[in-house]
C-alpha cells in the first residue's frame, strides 16, 4: 500500500545537486502499516522506515476543577472545564456522576472536532458549609475512562469581633460605672473571616432574652420584681440612645479588619411619683449584633434561613453624681463692710464608691472660691474656702453653679471624646455688705465762699465718702457774669468755665483736657499745666473711647437681638394658615383633620431613624411588614420609573442600613415536590420600609422560570408587594437554580429556587381491606366498604382500577372504576363483594395512575357461617 515514485540518476550526482523521490500511501483498511525504504549510496545502505497511520482523535481533559473557598450564601456558582482534541479526527466524550453535591453538568456528552476545544459547564450550590471533594467520570474516545476531581470549600460568612490590642475574640465589653450624662468609649476590631466582601450593619437587640435596662443587679430578686414601675417604663425607651456605634455600617473586603468605636451614655430612668428610689445605681445589659446586609429576622423569619451573625454583649452601670457639701446647700456669710472679706470653710465629699468626681466652680461677682476646680477620689473629701468680698453695699443672694466635668461626644465629630460639663450642682450664697460710718472733718475755707458751704460759709466738709476722678474746683458759667470783663474777652465762647480764686491749688491742671477755664473778673484764659507722666496720651484717650463705644454697641446689639427674637416669636405665633387672629365667634370654621392626614403624620413619627449615627434595633426591624404604616399593593405598580420623583429616588445609591430595611424574600424558595408538566407559583415578598421609591429588576434566564411576571417593579415608599415566581418543568429530578435581582439597578441580590420534579402519584388510605357483613342484613346481601384515594401532588391525576386476573373469577368490584383526583384532594371509592356459591373471598386490584405510579389493593371478605 506504499508506492515509490522516483527516477534514479544514471550518473553520479554532483555536489550541490539533489534527487527527489515521492512516496504515496493509499490504505485499503483501517490498520496502521509499517514498512521500510532502502537507499543505496555507492557502498552504503540507508534504511528509511515508513509508517502509515489512519486518522484518529486524541482527547485530553483537565484533571481538576477547583472552586476554591466560597461563601455559603445559597448561590449557584459555575466553572468551565475544557476537553481538547489534538487529533485529526472527531472524538466523542461522555460524563457520568452519581454523587449528591453537584447540581448540573452541561453537556454530559458530545463530539469534539479535530484541533478544537469543547467547554463543559459544572455548577455547584453553596447552600450549606462543607468541603466538596467529588469525582466525575469522563469517557474519552480512544483514551478510556478518566477521573476529574471537583473541589471546593464552602464556608460561612463569618464576622468576628476582636480586641484592638490583644486580637482575641471578644464576647463581652464591660464599660464599668459611668456617670449619668457622661460617656465612655471602647474600641473593637470587626474582622471579615471569609473570602468575599461583606456589607455589614450593626443591630441593637432591644428585645433579647437576658437584657437589662436600669436594673440594680445587686438588689434581691424580690426588690426588683416589686419595682414594676421602672420595668414598665423601660419598655418604651429607645435603646439606641444609650449605645452609639461608629461606624454602624460599612463594607469589609476579604479578611479585612475595621476599627469600630462603641460609646456608652447611660440615662437615668425616672420612676413614678411615690416610688421609693432607694437604689441610685442602674445596670444595663445589652446585646449588639453585627450581621450581613440582607440577612434579617422578623417578618420573613419563617421563610428565610437563619443568618449567621456575631453577637456582642455590652454591660455597664449608670451612677448619679453623689457630691455633698458641709455646710450646704445654703451658705450664709457674716456681715462685713465695704473693702472687708469673710470666709467659710466647706467640705466637699464624694460619696461614690466607684468613680472620682471632677468639679469646677463658676465665677460669681463678690464671691471667691479657692480652689476653683479639683478632683476628689472615691469616698474622699476636699476642703474648699468660700470668700465674700463685696464691691458695693447691699444684700447679695447668689446661686453658685458647680460644674461636674466628664467626657462626652463632640457634636460635629462623634468619634472624639470631649471634656465638658455634664452635670450641675447649685449652692445658695447669702452675704450682706453694710455701710461704714465716716467721721467728717471740717477745715477753714479762707477764700471767697463757694456755692457749696455751711450756713456761715466758714467751715466746709472735707470728704463726702465718695471718690471722684477730678479735684473739687469751684466753677461757674462765664456767660452769667460780666463783672470787670475785659473788652477783648467780651465775645468769649459760652462754653468757657470760670475758676474761682480759692481753687488755685487745683487750678494748675484742667479737670477735663478739652475744656477752657477763664478768670472770674477779666475772663482771661487761665494757664493749664498738663503733666505728661500722669495724663492720658491721645492714643490712650482714643482707646478708652473705643472701649466705651464697643461695650455700648454690644449692649445695644444684645437688646436688638432680644427684640428681634421676641418679634419673630410673635410673628410665628400669629402668622399661620390656621389662626390668623380671628375669634371663633366671628365665623371662622376650624379645619377638619381627615384620617389620611393623621395617618401621614403618624408615618413620619414611626418610620425607622434616618440618622446615620442612630442604631437599628431588632424590635424596629421585627415591626417591618406588620405595622399599619405599610400599605399592601398587589397590582398596578409601574415597571419603570416615570415621574421626576421616581427617577430621582430610583437613582440613589442606598447605604447598608437602608438596604437592611428592604425585605426581599424568602432568599430560598422551596417549591417542594412538583409534578412534571404542572405549573406552581410562590410569592417573592418585597417590603420597602424607606421613604423613597425603589426599583426592583429580576433577571431570569432559566427555562423552568420563564412564566414569571412581572420582572420589573417600582415600589413606592412604605409599601408591601410581591412578585409571583412561576415554576414549570418537564424533566423529573432535583432542581436547584438561582436568579439575580437588582435594587435601583446597582445593588445586587439573588434568590435560590429549589424543587423536586416528580411524576404524578396517588396514595391509598389502606393497602388491605376487610369487608364485613352489615349487622341486621341477610346473608345473601352484598358486602360494602370504602377506600380513600389521596392526591398529594400539585397536578390532577387520572386513575383506573384494574382487576388482577387469577384462575378463579372474582366477586369484588370498585366504583368509580376510573376518574380524576384534583390536586391536594381525595376521592372515596366503594368496594363491593357479591356473595354467592363458590365466590372467592379474596380479590386484588391495581390502582394505575396515568404517567404515574401503580398501587396494589387486596380485598378480603369476612364471611360468618351460623349453625
VOGU-3710 file (C-alpha; in Angstrom, 3 decimals, decimal comma):
1> xxxxxxxxxx> 0,000/0,000/0,000  3,107/2,179/-0,278  4,256/3,286/-3,702  7,643/4,824/-4,554  7,838/7,257/-7,420  11,445/8,160/-8,322  13,753/8,399/-11,273  17,163/7,109/-10,248  20,089/9,051/-11,746  22,243/7,301/-14,268
11> xxxxxxxxxx> 25,273/9,357/-13,477  26,703/10,320/-10,091  25,075/13,293/-8,520  27,389/16,233/-8,350  27,850/18,216/-5,200  25,186/20,840/-4,684  22,523/18,892/-6,632  19,618/16,777/-5,358  17,361/13,907/-6,321  13,651/13,975/-5,335
21> xxxxxxxxxx> 11,592/10,852/-4,620  7,847/10,608/-3,802  6,279/8,002/-1,530  2,500/7,527/-1,818  0,356/5,892/0,886  -3,044/4,537/-0,055  -4,556/2,499/2,787  -7,032/-0,208/1,971  -8,044/-1,000/5,609  -8,286/0,792/8,964
31> xxxxxxxxxx> -4,976/-0,557/10,119  -1,691/1,122/10,818  1,040/-0,084/8,404  4,825/-0,152/8,700  7,451/-0,690/6,000  10,945/0,492/5,051  12,682/2,156/2,166  16,261/1,258/1,218  18,511/3,967/-0,150  21,745/2,762/-1,817
41> xxxxxxxxxx> 24,524/5,341/-1,856  27,561/3,755/-3,563  28,672/1,246/-0,941  26,405/2,483/1,890  22,814/1,404/2,591  20,410/3,790/4,388  17,279/2,259/5,963  14,305/4,743/5,958  11,253/3,482/7,943  7,753/4,140/6,531
51> xxxxxxxxxx> 4,720/4,490/8,814  1,108/4,655/7,595  -1,331/5,796/10,252  -5,078/6,208/9,869  -6,756/9,498/11,164  -7,728/9,330/14,878  -8,731/11,585/17,712  -6,642/12,487/20,715  -8,814/13,842/23,529  -7,430/15,469/26,657
61> xxxxxxxxxx> -9,264/16,873/29,699  -8,186/18,717/32,830  -7,876/16,561/35,910  -9,332/19,000/38,454  -11,879/21,785/38,881  -11,131/23,846/41,982  -13,719/26,424/43,059  -11,560/27,498/45,995  -13,092/28,966/49,139  -16,625/30,306/48,597
71> xxxxxxxxxx> -19,373/31,658/50,840  -22,388/29,582/51,841  -24,971/32,060/50,520  -27,316/29,652/48,664  -25,978/30,730/45,314  -25,274/28,664/42,222  -21,675/29,114/41,100  -20,221/27,770/37,863  -16,859/26,841/36,415  -15,916/25,576/32,992
81> xxxxxxxxxx> -13,637/22,705/32,067  -12,181/22,164/28,610  -11,943/18,974/26,547  -9,299/19,446/23,852  -8,923/17,294/20,721  -5,338/17,295/19,492  -6,021/14,566/16,900  -7,012/14,669/13,265  -10,468/13,105/13,666  -13,548/13,922/15,709
91> xxxxxxxxxx> -13,859/12,318/19,128  -16,777/11,691/21,459  -16,990/12,037/25,242  -19,492/11,038/27,904  -19,657/12,312/31,510  -21,283/10,377/34,358  -21,733/11,334/38,005  -23,606/9,585/40,805  -22,893/11,942/43,730  -25,207/14,277/45,638
101> xxxxxxxxxx> -23,278/17,561/45,641  -23,067/18,570/42,010  -26,178/20,042/40,511  -25,676/20,272/36,815  -23,160/19,260/34,155  -23,801/20,573/30,658  -23,290/18,948/28,296  -22,882/15,393/29,590  -21,925/14,063/26,169  -20,865/15,374/22,789
111> xxxxxxxxxx> -18,385/15,424/19,950  -15,125/17,365/19,844  -13,968/18,380/16,391  -10,297/17,945/15,486  -7,963/20,713/16,607  -10,705/22,306/18,730  -11,837/22,612/22,342  -15,220/21,758/23,879  -16,296/23,571/27,064  -18,268/21,772/29,788
121> xxxxxxxxxx> -20,066/23,847/32,460  -20,162/22,493/36,030  -22,480/24,030/38,671  -22,463/23,592/42,442  -24,789/25,041/45,072  -23,356/26,848/48,091  -26,324/26,162/50,345  -24,557/24,633/53,359  -20,968/24,877/54,661  -18,984/21,808/53,722
131> xxxxxxxxxx> -15,897/20,542/51,951  -16,636/19,322/48,441  -14,318/16,694/47,051  -16,184/14,727/44,425  -15,158/12,893/41,299  -16,851/12,687/37,930  -16,057/10,043/35,336  -15,349/11,109/31,767  -15,177/8,531/28,962  -12,993/9,861/26,155
141> xxxxxxxxxx> -12,896/8,137/22,776  -9,578/6,464/22,288  -8,464/7,364/25,803  -10,688/5,318/28,061  -12,238/6,473/31,350  -10,713/9,494/33,107  -11,496/10,879/36,563  -11,932/14,594/37,127  -11,955/15,898/40,708  -14,346/18,654/41,772
151> xxxxxxxxxx> -13,041/20,542/44,819  -14,475/23,441/46,818  -14,554/24,705/50,388  -17,916/26,233/51,275  -17,582/28,340/54,422  -19,902/30,579/56,379  -19,608/34,328/56,081  -18,143/34,965/59,497  -17,862/38,352/61,178  -15,695/38,283/64,284
161> xxxxxxxxxx> -15,308/40,892/67,000  -11,672/41,130/68,070  -9,853/43,150/70,673  -7,792/46,038/69,354  -4,715/45,354/71,447  -4,825/41,591/72,019  -6,599/40,403/68,864  -8,625/37,811/70,770  -12,307/37,159/70,126  -14,487/39,365/72,317
171> xxxxxxxxxx> -17,794/38,151/73,669  -18,477/40,946/76,148  -17,412/44,542/76,724  -17,771/45,902/80,238  -17,902/49,694/80,275  -17,987/49,687/84,075  -19,545/52,505/86,083  -20,284/55,717/84,182  -21,940/58,891/85,444  -25,381/59,709/84,060
181> xxxxxxxxxx> -24,958/62,278/81,308  -21,340/61,383/80,529  -19,978/58,886/78,027  -17,356/56,188/77,839  -15,956/54,619/74,676  -14,357/51,310/73,821  -12,819/50,253/70,518  -13,131/46,884/68,804  -11,979/45,363/65,513  -14,585/43,890/63,199
191> xxxxxxxxxx> -12,969/41,107/61,163  -14,333/39,565/57,971  -13,090/35,979/58,139  -14,407/34,988/54,732  -13,107/35,027/51,163  -15,699/37,509/49,849  -16,686/41,101/50,534  -19,483/41,664/53,018  -21,752/44,644/53,609  -22,432/44,716/57,340
201> xxxxxxxxxx> -24,742/46,588/59,655  -24,991/46,800/63,445  -28,341/45,989/65,072  -29,029/46,591/68,748  -31,181/43,846/70,270  -33,667/45,615/72,486  -35,893/42,564/72,952  -33,231/39,936/73,644  -33,566/37,433/76,458  -31,278/38,402/79,314
211> xxxxxxxxxx> -31,208/42,096/78,522  -31,461/44,528/81,427  -32,143/48,251/81,399  -31,865/50,372/84,508  -31,998/47,487/86,994  -29,723/47,268/90,000  -28,401/43,732/89,631  -27,048/43,752/93,179  -30,531/44,010/94,624  -32,548/40,972/95,548
221> xxxxxxxxxx> -34,973/39,421/93,076  -37,977/40,358/95,217  -36,952/44,002/95,306  -36,547/44,113/91,543  -39,875/42,401/90,884  -41,695/44,808/93,161  -40,376/47,794/91,247  -42,711/47,230/88,324  -42,978/50,918/87,511  -39,392/51,026/86,256
231> xxxxxxxxxx> -39,866/47,806/84,321  -42,928/49,147/82,565  -41,266/52,495/81,889  -38,203/50,980/80,227  -40,292/49,120/77,646  -40,899/52,300/75,652  -37,351/53,626/75,969  -35,341/53,974/72,748  -32,319/51,810/73,496  -30,411/53,266/70,560
241> xxxxxxxxxx> -29,864/56,454/72,584  -27,829/54,528/75,178  -25,363/52,832/72,822  -23,619/54,533/69,926  -21,695/52,523/67,323  -19,409/54,424/64,952  -19,494/53,362/62,199  -22,653/51,249/62,345  -22,485/50,102/58,730  -19,867/49,516/56,089
251> xxxxxxxxxx> -18,145/47,128/53,711  -15,326/44,756/54,580  -13,012/43,257/51,998  -11,988/39,588/52,314  -10,031/39,055/55,537  -10,089/42,786/56,337  -10,335/44,430/59,758  -12,174/47,635/60,551  -11,973/49,744/63,706  -15,366/50,308/65,396
261> xxxxxxxxxx> -15,955/52,656/68,339  -18,667/51,842/70,885  -19,931/54,598/73,169  -21,997/54,035/76,317  -24,081/57,013/77,502  -26,365/55,956/80,387  -29,554/57,868/81,063  -31,442/57,770/84,331  -34,986/56,463/84,129  -37,377/58,349/86,366
271> xxxxxxxxxx> -39,715/56,276/88,450  -43,322/57,067/89,111  -44,236/59,534/91,821  -44,283/57,991/95,268  -41,955/55,082/94,468  -39,004/54,857/96,802  -35,885/55,234/94,695  -33,562/53,616/97,188  -31,102/52,352/94,572  -29,445/55,152/92,583
281> xxxxxxxxxx> -27,404/52,663/90,566  -28,807/51,390/87,280  -27,213/48,437/85,474  -27,508/47,754/81,769  -27,052/44,524/79,832  -27,498/44,946/76,079  -26,613/42,872/73,034  -25,199/44,268/69,801  -25,428/42,143/66,673  -23,220/42,511/63,600
291> xxxxxxxxxx> -24,753/40,848/60,583  -24,509/40,871/56,814  -26,875/43,101/54,895  -29,954/41,307/53,626  -29,957/38,623/56,330  -32,804/39,674/58,618  -35,097/38,032/61,105  -38,613/39,259/61,703  -41,457/39,279/59,239  -39,908/36,723/56,850
301> xxxxxxxxxx> -38,243/34,672/59,571  -40,377/31,638/58,885  -39,480/31,746/55,189  -35,840/32,678/55,349  -32,936/30,708/56,683  -31,457/31,922/59,944  -28,480/34,113/59,103  -25,113/33,885/60,709  -24,353/36,864/62,867  -21,949/37,906/65,567
311> xxxxxxxxxx> -23,347/38,941/68,919  -21,506/41,124/71,396  -22,715/41,650/74,952  -22,422/45,168/76,381  -22,566/45,748/80,129  -22,285/48,917/82,132  -23,672/50,815/85,090  -25,087/54,299/85,361  -24,356/56,249/88,548  -25,539/59,651/89,707
321> xxxxxxxxxx> -23,098/62,270/90,971  -23,046/61,935/94,775  -21,214/65,089/95,869  -22,236/66,527/99,254  -21,378/69,915/100,835  -20,889/70,581/104,511  -22,172/73,200/105,185  -24,653/73,413/102,334  -26,569/73,851/100,174  -27,327/77,294/101,694
331> xxxxxxxxxx> -24,222/79,098/102,927  -24,564/82,348/104,921  -21,591/84,652/105,298  -21,039/87,028/108,197  -21,902/90,682/107,629  -18,987/92,824/106,544  -18,258/96,322/105,367  -17,028/97,555/102,025  -13,429/96,509/101,488  -13,580/93,704/104,035
341> xxxxxxxxxx> -13,786/89,927/103,465  -15,405/86,974/105,245  -14,675/83,294/104,655  -16,478/79,966/105,130  -14,739/76,582/105,113  -16,792/73,962/103,203  -16,024/70,258/102,918  -16,814/68,565/99,602  -17,276/64,807/99,966  -17,578/62,283/97,129
351> xxxxxxxxxx> -19,988/59,593/98,344  -19,473/57,402/95,261  -17,715/54,091/95,862  -16,799/53,599/92,210  -15,859/56,827/90,476  -13,944/60,016/91,280  -15,551/63,359/90,609  -14,037/66,433/88,937  -15,624/69,758/89,847  -15,293/73,340/88,675
361> xxxxxxxxxx> -16,863/76,426/90,300  -18,139/79,142/88,032  -17,030/82,720/88,666  -19,525/84,792/90,629  -19,383/88,511/91,463  -18,478/89,418/95,069  -17,560/85,786/95,871  -14,282/83,906/95,519  -13,633/80,149/95,765  -10,299/78,543/96,458
371> xxxxxxxxxx> -9,582/76,164/94,820  -11,949/76,834/91,916  -11,524/73,352/90,410  -10,247/69,996/91,515  -10,716/66,246/91,597  -11,978/64,176/94,524  -11,245/60,473/94,680  -13,941/57,951/95,522  -15,032/58,005/99,187  -12,857/61,069/99,803
381> xxxxxxxxxx> -13,296/64,692/100,856  -11,741/68,021/99,957  -11,863/71,386/101,754  -12,821/74,491/99,792  -12,782/78,076/101,091  -15,651/80,362/100,086  -14,820/84,078/100,390  -17,248/87,019/100,391  -15,556/90,212/99,115  -18,289/92,758/98,323
391> xxxxxxxxxx> -17,658/95,613/95,963  -20,776/97,545/96,871  -23,204/97,931/99,722  -26,232/95,664/99,868  -27,559/92,148/100,437  -26,377/89,521/97,940  -28,215/86,245/97,295  -26,325/84,324/94,606  -26,952/80,934/93,009  -23,464/79,429/92,720
401> xxxxxxxxxx> -23,155/76,774/89,967  -20,716/73,885/90,278  -19,954/72,044/87,008  -19,176/68,336/87,158  -16,598/67,668/84,455  -16,584/64,443/82,455  -16,203/63,070/78,943  -18,796/63,404/76,219  -19,006/63,109/72,462  -18,332/66,034/70,172
411> xxxxxxxxxx> -21,441/67,031/68,235  -19,632/67,537/64,950  -17,336/64,525/65,299  -18,875/61,706/67,293  -15,635/59,722/67,254  -13,873/62,237/69,504  -14,478/62,399/73,245  -14,501/65,922/74,622  -14,118/67,026/78,201  -17,216/69,007/79,126
421> xxxxxxxxxx> -19,683/69,687/81,893  -22,376/67,015/82,057  -23,984/67,868/85,398  -24,540/70,973/87,560  -24,993/71,382/91,298  -26,194/74,664/92,777  -25,386/76,315/96,105  -27,018/79,392/97,586  -24,647/82,125/98,827  -26,062/84,841/101,108
431> xxxxxxxxxx> -23,898/87,827/102,101  -24,595/91,306/103,477  -22,340/94,351/102,979  -23,095/97,203/105,370  -22,037/100,814/105,084  -19,213/102,062/107,301  -19,594/105,306/109,243  -17,019/108,027/108,482  -16,044/110,991/110,653  -16,347/114,277/108,719
441> xxxxxxxxxx> -13,538/116,776/109,360  -14,125/120,480/108,821  -11,491/122,975/107,758  -11,492/126,707/107,365  -12,175/127,986/103,863  -10,434/131,380/103,782  -11,373/132,499/100,309  -14,496/133,538/98,515  -17,314/131,391/99,695  -18,199/128,861/97,012
451> xxxxxxxxxx> -21,689/127,742/96,190  -21,328/124,709/98,442  -20,746/125,791/102,065  -22,238/125,705/105,522  -24,575/128,323/106,886  -21,769/130,703/107,881  -19,564/129,881/104,983  -16,582/129,296/107,278  -16,377/125,532/107,504  -16,521/123,115/104,565
461> xxxxxxxxxx> -16,847/119,362/104,931  -13,682/117,638/103,804  -14,677/114,388/102,236  -18,132/113,051/101,482  -17,209/109,389/101,380  -17,112/109,352/97,578  -14,144/109,217/95,271  -14,046/111,380/92,176  -11,751/111,421/89,198  -11,268/115,235/89,298
471> xxxxxxxxxx> -10,237/117,619/92,047  -13,008/119,760/93,524  -12,826/123,023/91,596  -15,328/125,859/92,077  -16,618/126,707/88,602  -19,273/128,996/87,252  -20,633/129,647/83,787  -18,741/132,685/82,454  -21,735/133,875/80,473  -23,643/134,500/83,685
481> xxxxxxxxxx> -21,449/137,423/84,777  -19,922/140,453/83,074  -18,139/141,977/86,108  -14,811/143,586/85,092  -14,846/141,682/81,852  -12,043/142,789/79,590  -13,182/144,223/76,297  -11,022/141,703/74,446  -12,890/138,831/76,085  -16,372/140,249/75,686
491> xxxxxxxxxx> -17,137/137,783/72,893  -15,666/134,669/74,512  -17,297/131,368/73,839  -20,186/130,431/76,050  -18,719/127,058/76,939  -15,781/128,609/78,786  -15,718/127,880/82,500  -14,565/130,259/85,253  -12,214/129,246/88,014  -12,607/130,852/91,463
501> xxxxxxxxxx> -9,586/132,328/93,242  -9,716/129,775/96,063  -9,171/126,830/93,758  -5,646/127,934/92,967  -4,171/124,730/94,447  -6,012/122,682/91,881  -6,245/125,110/89,042  -2,816/124,382/87,591  -4,363/121,414/85,780  -7,645/121,095/83,948
511> xxxxxxxxxx> -10,364/118,827/85,200  -11,063/117,954/81,585  -8,410/118,364/78,915  -10,762/119,743/76,262  -12,331/122,476/78,475  -11,116/126,092/78,688  -11,020/127,965/82,023  -11,031/131,769/82,423  -10,693/134,100/85,405  -13,801/135,312/87,092
521> xxxxxxxxxx> -13,292/139,011/86,525  -11,377/139,697/83,331  -12,184/136,293/81,826  -8,616/135,893/80,723  -7,787/132,328/79,720  -6,087/130,541/82,567  -2,873/128,618/82,143  -3,394/124,841/82,461  -0,453/122,607/83,166  -0,646/119,050/81,888
531> xxxxxxxxxx> 1,741/116,580/83,492  2,879/114,146/80,753  3,734/111,454/83,305  0,220/111,131/84,670  -2,089/112,347/81,927  -3,523/110,212/79,077  -1,984/110,465/75,671  -4,131/110,991/72,594  -3,907/107,272/71,688  -4,919/106,253/75,186
541> xxxxxxxxxx> -7,853/108,635/75,143  -8,990/107,264/71,769  -8,586/103,665/73,020  -10,653/104,496/76,091  -13,405/105,986/73,979  -13,278/102,951/71,642  -13,741/100,637/74,633  -16,743/102,632/75,776  -18,220/102,566/72,271  -17,579/98,788/71,917
551> xxxxxxxxxx> -19,415/97,873/75,087  -22,190/100,319/74,328  -22,656/98,701/70,895  -22,502/95,215/72,447  -25,226/96,011/74,940  -27,274/97,634/72,194  -26,879/94,598/69,920  -27,982/92,244/72,698  -31,074/94,331/73,214  -31,730/94,467/69,473
561> xxxxxxxxxx> -31,335/90,673/69,149  -33,683/90,101/72,046  -36,260/92,381/70,462  -35,886/90,592/67,106  -36,378/87,157/68,689  -39,441/88,387/70,509  -40,806/89,886/67,289  -40,104/86,666/65,351  -41,795/84,626/68,078  -44,846/86,831/67,923
571> xxxxxxxxxx> -44,779/86,640/64,118  -44,727/82,825/64,045  -47,491/82,667/66,638  -49,888/84,729/64,594  -48,629/84,074/61,063  -50,032/80,623/60,183  -52,707/79,247/57,921  -54,924/78,076/60,779  -55,014/81,010/63,194  -54,917/84,492/61,704
581> xxxxxxxxxx> -56,080/86,325/64,773  -59,815/85,894/64,231  -62,070/84,754/67,010  -64,112/81,554/66,544  -67,304/83,521/67,237  -66,695/85,603/64,121  -67,479/82,709/61,788  -64,084/81,040/61,177  -64,531/77,271/60,971  -61,844/75,003/62,374
591> xxxxxxxxxx> -60,191/72,727/59,782  -61,290/69,112/59,713  -58,492/66,584/60,163  -59,019/63,516/57,994  -57,763/60,053/58,800  -55,361/60,299/55,856  -53,661/63,379/57,296  -53,484/61,747/60,698  -52,082/58,606/59,106  -49,388/60,568/57,246
601> xxxxxxxxxx> -48,350/62,377/60,398  -48,187/59,057/62,193  -45,974/57,648/59,457  -43,445/60,414/59,874  -43,188/59,654/63,576  -42,947/55,883/63,349  -40,541/55,392/60,468  -37,138/53,950/61,192  -34,495/56,522/62,127  -32,723/58,166/59,215
611> xxxxxxxxxx> -29,882/59,450/61,349  -26,661/57,813/60,237  -25,413/57,657/63,821  -28,563/56,036/65,219  -28,510/52,257/65,527  -31,103/49,939/64,107  -32,871/47,857/66,745  -34,251/44,350/66,463  -37,660/45,464/67,706  -37,990/48,040/64,937
621> xxxxxxxxxx> -36,777/45,599/62,297  -39,251/42,975/63,507  -42,035/45,520/63,104  -41,320/45,858/59,371  -44,215/44,383/57,424  -46,542/44,117/60,425  -47,002/47,743/61,378  -50,058/49,575/59,990  -47,933/52,173/58,197  -47,002/49,629/55,495
631> xxxxxxxxxx> -49,526/49,665/52,639  -50,243/46,480/50,702  -50,333/46,888/46,920  -50,566/43,750/44,824  -51,139/45,208/41,357  -50,925/48,365/39,309  -47,275/49,149/40,033  -45,152/50,745/37,334  -42,472/48,698/35,622  -40,048/51,611/35,187
641> xxxxxxxxxx> -39,672/54,990/36,912  -41,764/57,593/35,140  -42,223/60,678/37,303  -39,402/63,040/38,251  -39,577/61,965/41,888  -39,431/58,278/40,973  -36,438/58,799/38,686  -34,638/60,764/41,374  -35,363/58,173/44,076  -34,516/55,157/41,916
651> xxxxxxxxxx> -31,109/56,612/41,013  -29,999/56,828/44,658  -27,184/54,676/45,997  -28,543/53,120/49,167  -26,494/52,612/52,311  -26,162/49,317/54,140  -28,695/50,424/56,770  -31,185/51,387/54,088  -30,713/48,069/52,279  -31,245/46,281/55,587
661> xxxxxxxxxx> -34,687/47,888/55,829  -35,745/46,456/52,451  -37,053/42,895/52,697  -36,906/40,751/49,554  -37,519/37,120/50,245  -37,546/34,359/51,021  -33,951/34,038/49,911  -34,558/30,312/49,309  -37,858/29,431/47,613  -38,568/25,745/48,189
671> xxxxxxxxxx> -41,374/24,514/45,926  -41,145/21,019/47,394  -42,446/18,134/45,292  -43,740/19,450/41,979  -45,310/17,306/39,293  -43,837/17,425/35,838  -45,912/19,305/33,238  -47,528/21,302/36,058  -47,325/24,990/36,962  -46,678/26,170/40,535
681> xxxxxxxxxx> -46,251/29,689/41,871  -44,694/31,082/45,044  -44,664/34,684/46,262  -41,450/36,681/46,360  -42,265/39,277/49,021  -40,969/42,845/48,677  -41,295/45,292/51,598  -40,000/48,835/51,178  -39,689/50,465/54,587  -37,872/53,530/53,250
691> xxxxxxxxxx> -39,306/56,964/52,492  -38,145/56,789/48,858  -39,103/54,711/45,823  -37,039/51,658/44,931  -36,728/49,875/41,594  -36,633/46,063/41,638  -35,453/44,260/38,490  -35,311/40,461/38,159  -33,149/38,692/35,577  -34,352/35,173/34,735
701> xxxxxxxxxx> -32,620/33,073/32,090  -33,801/29,719/33,428  -36,263/27,824/31,219  -38,219/26,483/34,175  -38,981/30,035/35,436  -39,821/31,743/32,164  -43,501/32,133/33,128  -42,560/34,556/35,949  -44,006/38,045/35,536  -43,547/40,976/36,120
711> xxxxxxxxxx> -39,766/41,166/36,116  -39,556/44,877/36,969  -41,464/46,964/39,528  -41,166/50,403/41,102  -42,168/50,005/44,756  -43,434/53,204/46,447  -42,311/54,245/49,950  -43,663/52,244/52,903  -45,245/49,669/50,614  -45,563/45,893/50,647
721> xxxxxxxxxx> -45,985/43,888/47,446  -44,986/40,565/45,898  -43,955/39,029/42,581  -45,250/35,516/41,735  -42,392/33,189/40,818  -43,788/30,512/38,493  -42,054/27,130/38,218  -42,714/24,648/35,427  -40,577/21,688/34,334  -40,803/18,660/32,103
731> xxxxxxxxxx> -37,728/16,877/33,478  -38,018/14,756/36,627  -35,303/15,151/39,227  -33,838/17,657/41,646  -33,882/21,297/40,591  -31,657/23,984/42,120  -31,067/27,271/40,391  -30,591/30,870/41,489  -31,675/34,038/39,733  -30,302/37,543/40,427
741> xxxxxxxxxx> -32,150/40,780/41,094  -31,021/44,376/41,433  -32,227/47,305/43,552  -32,011/50,683/41,822  -30,044/48,995/39,050  -26,902/48,788/41,218  -27,414/46,724/44,408  -27,229/43,022/43,542  -29,017/40,133/45,270  -30,132/36,611/44,416
751> xxxxxxxxxx> -32,829/34,051/45,249  -32,308/30,275/45,266  -35,124/28,172/43,791  -35,312/24,571/44,992  -37,790/21,981/43,705  -38,081/18,258/43,169  -39,788/17,332/39,919  -41,724/14,116/40,445  -44,301/12,209/38,409  -47,994/12,165/39,241
761> xxxxxxxxxx> -48,750/9,995/42,259  -51,778/8,764/44,174  -51,947/7,211/47,630  -54,418/4,836/49,245  -55,778/5,019/52,752  -55,183/1,263/53,116  -53,461/-1,463/51,127  -55,702/-4,232/52,510  -59,484/-4,090/53,034  -61,648/-6,424/55,078
771> xxxxxxxxxx> -65,323/-6,447/54,087  -67,681/-7,351/56,943  -71,414/-8,053/56,647  -73,691/-5,258/57,784  -75,469/-6,248/61,030  -79,177/-6,928/60,550  -78,932/-7,730/56,852  -79,464/-11,130/55,259  -76,533/-13,343/54,487  -77,117/-13,061/50,756
781> xxxxxxxxxx> -76,757/-9,284/50,933  -73,595/-7,833/49,308  -70,682/-6,616/51,487  -69,554/-2,955/51,116  -66,737/-0,714/52,309  -64,778/2,311/51,062  -61,165/3,148/50,332  -59,851/6,718/50,007  -57,580/7,776/47,177  -55,340/10,773/48,049
791> xxxxxxxxxx> -53,550/13,112/45,658  -50,562/14,714/47,490  -49,264/16,398/44,334  -49,999/19,742/42,720  -51,417/18,285/39,486  -54,682/16,390/38,811  -54,164/12,634/38,465  -56,099/10,304/36,178  -56,559/6,801/37,557  -58,029/3,439/36,564
801> xxxxxxxxxx> -58,825/0,412/38,710  -57,642/-2,790/37,021  -58,613/-6,189/38,316  -55,777/-8,687/38,731  -56,918/-11,742/36,839  -56,492/-15,134/38,560  -57,646/-18,677/37,827  -60,901/-18,111/39,691  -63,437/-15,494/38,872  -63,722/-12,521/41,195
811> xxxxxxxxxx> -66,707/-11,300/43,181  -65,234/-7,874/44,005  -65,906/-4,614/42,201  -64,831/-0,970/42,734  -66,728/2,160/41,777  -65,805/4,506/40,237  -63,612/2,326/38,092  -61,756/5,342/36,680  -61,670/9,088/37,083  -59,655/12,131/38,207
821> xxxxxxxxxx> -58,414/13,303/41,615  -57,761/17,028/41,827  -54,540/18,383/43,308  -54,343/18,051/47,089  -57,809/16,442/47,162  -59,102/12,948/47,892  -61,781/10,644/46,489  -63,659/7,779/48,119  -64,131/4,572/46,118  -66,638/1,905/47,117
831> xxxxxxxxxx> -65,611/-1,759/47,175  -68,427/-4,309/46,860  -68,326/-8,096/47,302  -71,184/-10,173/45,875  -71,679/-13,326/47,979  -72,553/-16,462/46,112  -71,865/-20,138/45,754  -68,198/-20,675/45,220  -67,483/-16,884/45,294  -63,805/-16,230/46,147
841> xxxxxxxxxx> -63,277/-14,344/49,375  -60,041/-12,669/48,196  -59,601/-10,171/45,379  -56,796/-7,935/44,121  -56,835/-4,674/42,170  -54,171/-2,344/40,773  -54,679/1,421/41,023  -52,981/2,579/37,817  -52,153/6,286/37,556  -51,654/7,664/34,054
851> xxxxxxxxxx> -47,975/8,664/33,758  -47,619/7,839/37,438  -47,376/5,059/39,987  -49,280/1,798/40,479  -50,606/0,574/43,857  -51,933/-2,892/44,669  -55,093/-3,227/46,790  -56,023/-6,529/48,447  -59,637/-7,172/49,494  -60,880/-9,843/51,935
861> xxxxxxx> -64,497/-10,790/52,578  -65,115/-11,959/56,139  -67,989/-14,475/55,977  -69,530/-15,788/59,185  -71,394/-19,137/58,980  -74,171/-19,568/61,573  -75,087/-23,110/62,640
//
